[in-house]
Amino acid sequence: MGHWLSQWTLLGVPLTTWLIGLWTVSSIFLTTWVILQRRAPVSTLAWIMLLNLMPVVGVIIYAYFGPQRVKRQRLRRWHTRAALMSQADMRALRADRPEPPLWALQHARLIEQSCGLPPSSCQHLALLTNGGATLDALLREIGQARAHIHLEYYIFEPDTTGQAVLRALTERARAGVRVRLLVDAIGSPRLSSRRGQEHLADYLAAGGQFAVFHPTRLDRIRPLVNLRTHRKIAVFDGATGMLGGINVTDDENERVLPDTAYRDTHLLMRGGAVRWLQYLFLQDWTYAGGSPAQDEDLLPAEAAPATPGVPVQIVASGPDNDGEAIHRAMIDALGMARERIWLATPYFVPTEPAWTALTNAALRGVQVKLIVPYRSDSMIVTAAARSYYKELQEAGVLVFEYHSRMYHAKTLVVDRHYAMVGSANFDNRSFRLNFEVAAAVFDRGFNHQLAEAFDADLSHCQLVPKDRPVPPHQRLFEAVARLASPLL
């Protein structure tokens, strides 16, 4: 090949010389550009390697998926947020501000300073530990809504599960309820594409509204997908909300796929914290190009509760904000632990700070248990996760692999009084590249419920032995996968 190219010349210079020069110049330019972004060193090195190994398409990849793209989107998103609500609305939201427990004051302050969402409370919390129960709750709340319904999902498939939800939404839209549905372009291609309009025809004809988050064809190259809304948010009449890891799809509904449906966790809540879910949805809806919501009842005044609520704080993060609120909240919670940390995640590809916080806890004597899937839906992510096992075990972490089906729960139990349920995986993508949401709950009773669910999951797990046999080729693959972890 080189000999053939050397036969061609341009201005008297062999073509191979021109190509080498072009590669050298582009390499120097791209490397300098990435370094000047001042991102995390590991991420910066990963981008430099990728761009130098793919010099021809490096500029295009970086333009659409690199940090500069995040920065441009951030500017546009901040303008959207500033125009979202009136000052009176924001004052009303912040007026209802219960104090968290004394031990959680600094943690709650960290969350608020990172994402702007203050502590709140809920009068009712219900833990949902499978897709069937979550679908039942979703359909029930849709049917009871009288003013508005807001849904935001990463994955919304027009399959058996999705069609049931669409029919329920259509019925409420016909009844005069204002219904808004927001889906991610990558996660919901069948619904967000032009062909998807046939699935939405009845819903749209009934008056339902629909928007797509970041629609772009280039983002369908899955290994480099950034800037997705990975959130799962449902708000009904501003008073009831749902969040967690469960999407609208047969893949997470054991009644449709009893042998293969994902094991996942979701949360239903009623009370003041729901109003902050509403705020997040409206922010995402307006940003995605949905018709501005002018409803006067989006933030209904709360009646004085008959009993004290459970302290809850909504945690939101995304590439529009350098606060990395979920990342920081998890690291801080791991640092607070004195007795136990039970972490469940489908994708374990930690950042250096998260990795250090987790192993530090184990080294100081905290019981640390980690549940991950035996085999996730990404071979390279599974390999990257396993590359951490040996070091985790040496620090004292007990690693369990869930065997019966794909494990998709994203939960955290700390000691006896703190819990978190949300959409974020324990990886760089969720911490820094996608839009995520979680609920931090400061309550012993809810902590116990989530711990019981974790215990139930352990019955389907196998403890990974410290002397796990790893063939040389598998060890190499895991090491290479770990090297790519900042981009996963």
C-alpha positions in Angstrom: 0.0 0.0 0.0 2.8 2.4 1.0 4.7 1.6 -2.2 1.6 2.3 -4.3 1.0 5.7 -2.6 4.7 6.7 -3.0 4.2 6.6 -6.7 1.8 9.5 -6.5 3.0 13.0 -6.0 1.6 16.4 -5.3 3.7 19.4 -6.1 6.6 17.1 -6.5 6.2 15.6 -3.0 5.2 12.0 -2.5 1.6 11.5 -1.4 2.7 9.5 1.6 4.7 12.5 2.9 1.6 14.7 2.6 -0.5 12.2 4.5 2.1 11.9 7.3 2.4 15.7 7.5 -1.4 16.0 7.6 -1.7 13.4 10.3 1.1 15.1 12.4 -0.5 18.6 12.1 -4.0 17.3 12.9 -2.6 15.3 15.9 -0.8 18.3 17.3 -3.8 20.6 16.8 -6.4 18.1 18.3 -4.2 17.2 21.2 -3.6 20.8 22.1 -7.3 21.6 21.8 -8.3 18.8 24.1 -5.7 19.7 26.7 -7.0 23.3 26.8 -10.5 22.1 27.7 -9.1 21.3 31.2 -11.2 18.2 31.7 -10.4 15.3 34.0 -6.9 14.0 33.2 -8.1 10.4 32.6 -10.9 11.6 30.2 -8.5 14.0 28.5 -6.0 11.2 27.8 -8.7 8.9 26.5 -9.8 11.6 24.1 -6.3 12.2 22.9 -5.8 8.5 22.2 -9.1 8.2 20.3 -8.5 11.3 18.2 -4.9 10.3 17.3 -6.0 6.7 16.4 -8.7 8.1 14.2 -7.2 11.2 12.6 -9.4 11.4 9.6 -12.7 11.5 11.4 -11.4 12.8 14.7 -12.5 16.4 14.2 -16.1 15.3 13.3 -16.3 13.0 16.3 -15.0 15.6 18.7 -17.2 18.3 17.3 -20.4 16.3 18.0 -19.4 14.3 21.1 -16.6 16.1 22.8 -16.6 18.6 25.7 -17.0 21.6 23.4 -20.4 20.3 22.3 -21.4 20.0 25.9 -20.3 23.6 26.5 -22.4 25.0 23.6 -25.4 23.0 24.7 -24.9 24.3 28.3 -25.2 27.9 27.2 -28.4 27.3 25.4 -29.8 25.3 28.3 -29.1 27.9 30.9 -31.0 30.5 28.9 -33.9 28.1 28.8 -33.8 27.5 32.5 -33.6 31.3 33.3 -36.8 31.9 31.3 -38.7 28.8 32.6 -40.5 30.2 35.6 -41.4 33.5 37.0 -39.7 34.8 40.1 -43.0 34.4 42.0 -43.1 30.7 41.1 -39.5 30.2 42.3 -40.2 32.0 45.5 -43.2 29.8 46.1 -41.1 26.7 45.5 -38.4 27.7 47.8 -40.7 28.9 50.6 -41.7 25.3 51.4 -38.3 24.2 52.6 -38.3 21.7 55.5 -34.9 21.1 57.1 -33.3 17.7 56.8 -32.1 15.8 59.9 -29.2 17.4 61.7 -26.8 14.7 60.5 -27.7 15.4 56.9 -27.5 19.2 56.9 -24.1 19.4 55.2 -25.0 16.7 52.7 -28.2 18.5 51.8 -26.3 21.7 51.4 -23.8 20.1 49.1 -26.7 18.8 46.9 -28.4 22.2 46.8 -25.2 24.1 46.0 -24.4 21.5 43.2 -27.7 21.6 41.4 -29.9 24.3 43.0 -32.6 22.0 44.3 -33.2 22.4 48.1 -34.5 19.8 50.6 -38.1 19.0 50.5 -40.4 16.3 51.8 -42.9 13.6 50.8 -46.0 12.5 52.6 -45.9 9.1 50.9 -43.2 7.0 49.3 -43.7 3.6 47.6 -40.9 1.5 46.5 -41.6 -0.4 43.2 -39.3 -3.4 42.6 -40.4 -4.6 39.2 -41.8 -3.4 35.9 -45.2 -4.8 36.3 -45.9 -3.0 39.6 -44.5 0.2 38.1 -46.7 -0.1 35.0 -49.8 -0.6 37.3 -48.9 2.5 39.3 -48.2 4.5 36.2 -51.6 3.6 34.6 -53.4 4.2 37.8 -52.0 7.7 38.2 -52.6 8.5 34.6 -56.3 7.5 35.0 -56.7 9.6 38.1 -55.1 12.8 36.7 -57.4 15.7 36.3 -55.2 18.7 35.3 -52.0 17.5 33.6 -49.7 14.6 33.0 -46.0 15.0 32.3 -43.8 12.0 31.2 -40.1 12.0 30.3 -38.4 8.8 29.4 -35.1 7.7 27.9 -36.8 4.5 26.5 -40.4 4.5 25.4 -41.1 1.7 23.1 -44.4 1.4 21.2 -44.7 -2.3 22.2 -47.3 -4.0 24.4 -46.2 -2.0 27.4 -45.9 1.3 25.5 -49.1 0.9 23.7 -51.0 0.4 27.0 -49.5 3.7 28.3 -50.2 5.5 25.0 -53.9 4.4 25.1 -54.2 5.6 28.7 -52.6 9.0 27.8 -54.9 9.3 24.8 -58.0 8.7 26.9 -57.0 11.4 29.4 -56.1 13.8 26.6 -59.6 13.3 25.1 -61.0 14.0 28.6 -59.3 17.4 28.6 -56.3 16.6 30.6 -53.1 18.4 29.4 -50.7 15.6 28.5 -47.0 16.1 27.6 -44.7 13.3 26.5 -40.9 13.8 26.1 -38.7 11.0 24.9 -35.0 10.8 24.1 -34.0 10.4 20.4 -31.5 7.7 21.0 -33.4 5.7 23.6 -36.7 5.9 21.8 -35.9 5.7 18.1 -39.2 3.9 17.1 -41.3 6.7 18.7 -39.1 9.7 17.9 -38.5 8.8 14.2 -40.9 9.8 11.4 -42.3 6.3 11.3 -43.1 6.7 15.0 -45.9 9.2 14.1 -48.2 6.3 13.2 -47.9 5.0 16.8 -48.7 8.5 18.1 -51.5 9.3 15.7 -54.4 8.8 18.1 -52.5 10.4 20.9 -51.8 13.6 18.9 -55.3 13.7 17.5 -56.7 13.7 21.0 -54.6 16.8 21.9 -51.6 15.1 23.5 -48.3 17.0 23.1 -45.0 15.3 22.1 -41.3 16.4 22.0 -38.0 14.7 21.3 -34.8 15.4 23.2 -31.8 16.0 21.0 -32.9 14.5 17.7 -29.9 13.9 15.5 -28.9 11.1 13.2 -25.2 11.2 14.2 -26.1 10.4 17.8 -27.2 6.9 16.7 -23.5 5.8 16.9 -24.1 4.2 20.3 -20.6 3.9 21.7 -20.1 7.6 21.6 -23.5 8.9 22.5 -23.5 11.9 24.8 -26.0 14.5 26.0 -29.0 12.2 26.4 -31.9 12.6 28.9 -31.5 9.4 30.8 -34.2 10.6 33.2 -37.4 8.7 33.9 -39.9 11.3 35.3 -43.6 11.2 35.6 -45.7 14.0 37.2 -49.4 13.9 37.8 -51.3 17.2 38.7 -48.1 18.5 40.3 -48.7 16.4 43.4 -47.7 12.8 42.5 -44.4 11.8 40.9 -42.4 8.8 39.8 -38.7 8.4 39.1 -36.1 5.6 39.0 -34.6 3.2 36.5 -37.6 1.7 34.8 -38.4 2.7 31.2 -41.6 2.1 29.3 -40.8 -1.1 27.4 -41.5 -4.8 27.4 -37.9 -5.4 28.2 -38.7 -4.2 31.8 -42.1 -5.8 32.1 -42.0 -9.3 33.5 -45.7 -9.9 32.7 -44.8 -9.7 29.0 -41.3 -11.3 29.2 -41.4 -13.4 32.4 -38.0 -15.0 31.8 -35.9 -12.1 30.5 -37.4 -8.8 31.8 -34.9 -6.6 33.6 -34.9 -6.5 37.4 -35.2 -2.8 38.2 -36.4 -0.3 40.9 -38.6 2.7 40.8 -40.1 5.1 43.3 -43.6 6.7 43.6 -43.9 9.8 45.8 -46.5 12.3 46.9 -45.7 15.7 48.4 -43.5 18.7 48.1 -40.6 17.0 46.4 -42.8 16.3 43.4 -42.8 20.0 42.6 -39.1 19.9 41.9 -39.6 16.9 39.6 -42.1 19.2 37.8 -39.5 21.9 37.6 -37.0 19.5 36.0 -39.6 18.2 33.5 -40.6 21.7 32.4 -37.0 22.7 32.0 -36.3 19.6 29.8 -39.6 20.0 27.9 -39.0 23.7 27.0 -35.4 23.0 26.1 -36.4 20.1 23.8 -38.7 22.5 21.9 -42.0 21.6 23.4 -44.7 24.3 23.4 -44.1 26.5 26.5 -46.3 25.4 29.3 -48.5 28.3 30.5 -50.8 26.3 32.7 -51.6 28.2 36.0 -51.8 24.9 38.0 -48.4 23.5 37.3 -47.3 24.2 40.8 -50.4 23.9 42.9 -50.2 25.2 46.5 -49.7 22.5 49.0 -52.2 21.9 51.7 -50.8 21.8 55.2 -49.8 18.1 55.8 -51.6 16.3 58.6 -48.4 14.5 59.6 -44.7 15.3 59.2 -43.3 14.2 55.9 -40.3 12.2 55.1 -37.3 14.4 54.2 -36.5 14.0 50.5 -34.2 15.9 48.2 -34.3 15.7 44.4 -30.8 15.5 42.9 -30.4 16.5 39.3 -27.3 16.5 37.1 -26.3 16.9 33.5 -23.6 18.3 31.2 -25.3 21.7 31.4 -24.0 22.1 34.9 -20.4 21.6 36.3 -21.8 20.8 39.7 -22.0 17.0 39.0 -24.6 16.8 41.8 -25.3 13.1 41.7 -21.6 12.3 41.4 -20.8 14.5 44.4 -23.8 13.3 46.4 -22.8 9.7 46.0 -19.2 10.3 46.9 -20.3 12.3 50.0 -22.8 9.7 51.1 -20.0 7.0 50.8 -17.8 9.2 53.0 -20.6 9.5 55.6 -21.0 5.7 56.0 -20.0 4.2 59.3 -21.8 0.8 59.1 -22.8 -0.3 55.7 -22.9 0.6 52.0 -25.1 -1.4 49.7 -24.7 -0.3 46.1 -26.7 -1.7 43.1 -25.8 -0.6 39.6 -26.1 -2.2 36.1 -23.0 -0.5 34.9 -20.0 -0.2 37.2 -17.3 1.9 35.5 -16.5 4.4 38.3 -14.7 7.7 38.1 -11.5 7.9 40.2 -13.1 9.9 43.0 -16.1 7.5 43.2 -13.7 4.5 43.2 -11.6 6.0 45.9 -14.6 6.8 48.1 -16.0 3.3 47.8 -12.7 1.5 48.6 -11.9 4.0 51.3 -15.2 3.0 53.1 -14.3 -0.7 52.9 -10.7 -0.1 54.1 -12.0 1.8 57.2 -14.2 -1.2 58.1 -17.6 -0.3 56.5 -19.5 -3.3 55.1 -19.6 -2.7 51.4 -21.7 -4.8 49.1 -21.9 -4.3 45.4 -24.5 -5.9 43.1 -23.8 -5.9 39.3 -25.3 -8.0 36.5 -23.5 -11.3 35.7 -23.8 -10.2 32.1 -25.1 -6.7 31.2 -26.4 -5.6 27.8 -22.9 -4.3 26.9 -20.0 -6.8 26.6 -17.4 -4.1 26.9 -19.1 -2.5 30.0 -19.2 -5.9 31.7 -15.5 -6.4 30.9 -14.6 -3.0 32.3 -16.6 -3.6 35.5 -14.8 -6.9 36.0 -11.4 -5.3 35.7 -12.1 -3.6 39.0 -13.0 -6.8 40.9 -9.6 -7.7 42.3 -8.8 -4.3 43.7 -12.3 -4.0 45.2 -12.0 -7.4 46.9 -8.5 -6.5 48.2 -10.0 -3.4 49.8 -12.7 -5.6 51.4 -15.7 -5.0 49.1 -18.0 -8.0 48.6 -18.9 -8.2 44.9 -22.1 -10.1 43.8 -23.2 -10.9 40.3 -26.9 -11.1 39.6 -27.6 -14.2 37.5 -31.3 -14.7 36.9 -31.7 -11.9 34.4 -30.4 -8.5 33.4 -29.9 -6.4 36.5 -30.9 -2.7 36.0 -31.5 -1.3 39.5 -29.7 1.9 40.5 -29.9 2.2 44.3 -27.7 3.1 47.3 -28.2 2.2 51.0 -26.0 3.9 53.5 -26.1 2.9 57.2 -29.7 2.8 58.6 -31.0 6.2 57.6 -30.0 7.2 54.1 -31.1 5.9 50.7 -31.0 7.0 47.0 -33.0 5.8 44.1 -32.6 7.2 40.6 -31.7 6.9 37.0 -27.9 7.2 37.3 -25.5 4.4 36.8 -22.2 4.3 38.7 -20.2 5.4 35.7 -18.7 8.4 34.0 -21.5 8.6 31.5 -24.2 9.1 34.1 -22.1 11.2 36.4 -20.9 13.7 33.7 -22.4 13.2 30.2 -26.2 12.4 30.6 -29.0 14.2 32.2 -30.0 12.2 35.3 -32.3 12.5 38.3 -32.4 10.8 41.7 -34.1 11.1 45.1 -32.1 11.2 48.3 -34.2 10.0 51.2 -33.3 10.8 54.8 -35.4 8.2 56.6 -34.9 5.0 58.5 -38.1 3.4 57.4 -37.4 3.8 53.7 -33.8 2.8 54.2 -35.1 -0.5 55.7 -37.4 -1.1 52.7 -34.6 -0.5 50.2 -32.3 -2.7 52.2 -34.9 -5.5 52.1 -35.1 -5.2 48.4 -31.3 -5.4 48.1 -31.3 -8.5 50.4 -33.9 -10.1 48.1 -31.7 -9.5 45.1 -28.8 -11.2 46.8 -30.7 -14.4 46.8 -30.3 -14.4 43.0 -26.6 -13.5 43.1 -23.4 -15.3 43.4 -20.5 -13.9 45.4 -17.5 -13.4 43.1 -14.6 -15.4 44.5 -11.3 -13.6 45.1 -9.5 -16.2 43.1 -11.8 -15.8 40.1 -10.2 -17.7 37.2 -9.5 -15.3 34.3 -7.9 -16.6 31.1 -5.1 -14.4 29.7 -7.2 -13.3 26.7 -10.1 -12.3 29.0 -7.7 -10.5 31.3 -6.4 -8.5 28.3 -9.9 -7.7 27.1 -10.9 -6.5 30.6 -7.8 -4.3 30.8 -8.5 -2.7 27.4 -12.2 -2.1 28.3 -11.1 -0.4 31.5 -8.8 1.8 29.5 -11.8 3.0 27.5 -13.9 3.5 30.7 -13.8 7.4 30.6 -15.6 7.2 27.2 -18.2 4.4 28.1 
